[in-house]
Amino acid sequence: MDIGAIRDAIADAVRDAIPRLNCFGYCPDSIPEPCFYVGEVDIEFDQAFGRGLDELMVTCRLLVSRSDDRAGQAALDRHLAGSGPHSIKAALGAARGAPGEMALGGLADDVHLQRVQGYRMYQVGDTYYYGAELVVRVIGGG
């Protein structure tokens, strides 16, 4: 799998579904609020014989403004919902493709938002944000 293309495709899938969310396939130098970006990638090679399958665990982050504690957390909650027009899970679910189709526009066999973790305050530079980490599993040919 092309890791750079996978990172970009995850960000593109979320951006296409939630246009008002700033999305990046990399960790940006500055955070335009609200912001979703792809961070760390853990790779498990050779999950099937003959380089048949690799698995990526991609940690993404969602950061929103904390200008108002209640409004900031409400915005975070909207994006972390399991469904709805602001749902990152729904956006990534749509990127799986139809049954029998490849995920992420043909880059992977499957993509799935497995869990949300680290729902807390994050500091980037001198600025604090409400945020969470989203762990995305991507599988595809090695």
Residue pairs with C-beta under 8 A, 6 or more apart in sequence:
1 54
1 56
1 107
1 108
1 138
1 140
1 141
1 142
2 107
3 41
3 43
3 56
4 25
5 107
6 56
6 58
6 104
6 107
6 108
6 138
6 140
7 25
7 26
7 38
7 41
7 58
8 25
9 25
9 95
9 104
9 105
9 107
9 108
10 25
10 38
10 58
10 60
10 92
10 95
10 104
10 111
10 136
10 138
11 23
11 24
11 25
11 36
11 37
11 38
12 23
12 25
13 91
13 92
13 94
13 95
13 104
13 111
14 21
14 23
14 36
14 88
14 91
14 92
15 21
15 23
16 91
17 90
17 91
17 94
18 36
18 79
18 85
18 86
18 88
18 91
20 34
21 34
21 35
21 36
21 79
21 86
22 32
22 33
22 34
22 35
22 36
23 35
23 36
23 37
24 35
24 36
24 37
24 38
25 37
25 38
26 37
26 38
27 37
27 38
27 39
28 35
28 37
30 125
31 63
31 124
31 127
31 129
33 63
33 64
33 65
33 129
34 62
34 63
34 64
34 65
34 75
34 79
35 61
35 62
35 63
35 64
35 129
36 60
36 61
36 62
36 79
36 88
37 60
37 61
38 58
38 60
39 58
39 59
39 60
39 61
39 133
40 58
40 59
41 56
41 57
41 58
41 59
42 56
42 57
42 58
42 59
43 54
43 55
43 56
44 54
44 55
44 56
44 57
45 51
45 54
45 142
46 53
46 54
46 142
47 53
47 54
47 55
47 139
47 142
48 142
51 141
51 142
52 141
52 142
53 109
53 139
53 140
53 141
53 142
54 139
54 140
54 141
54 142
55 137
55 138
55 139
56 137
56 138
56 139
57 114
57 135
57 136
57 137
58 135
58 136
58 137
58 138
59 133
59 134
59 135
59 136
60 133
60 134
60 135
60 136
61 122
61 131
61 132
61 133
61 134
62 76
62 79
62 80
62 88
62 131
62 132
62 133
62 134
63 122
63 124
63 129
63 130
63 131
64 72
64 75
64 76
64 79
64 129
64 130
64 131
65 71
65 72
65 75
65 129
65 130
66 72
66 121
66 128
66 129
66 130
69 130
72 129
72 130
73 130
75 130
76 119
76 130
76 131
76 132
78 84
78 86
78 87
79 86
79 87
79 88
80 87
80 88
80 89
80 116
80 119
80 132
80 134
81 87
81 89
82 89
82 90
83 89
83 90
84 90
88 113
88 134
89 113
92 111
92 112
92 113
92 136
93 113
95 103
95 104
95 105
95 111
96 103
96 110
96 111
96 112
97 103
102 108
102 109
103 109
103 110
103 111
103 138
103 140
104 111
104 138
107 140
108 138
108 139
108 140
109 139
109 140
109 141
110 137
110 138
110 139
110 140
111 136
111 137
111 138
112 136
112 137
113 134
113 135
113 136
114 135
114 136
114 137
115 134
115 135
116 132
116 133
116 134
116 135
117 132
117 133
117 135
118 131
118 132
118 133
119 131
119 132
120 130
120 131
120 132
121 128
121 129
121 130
121 131
122 128
122 129
122 130
122 131
123 129
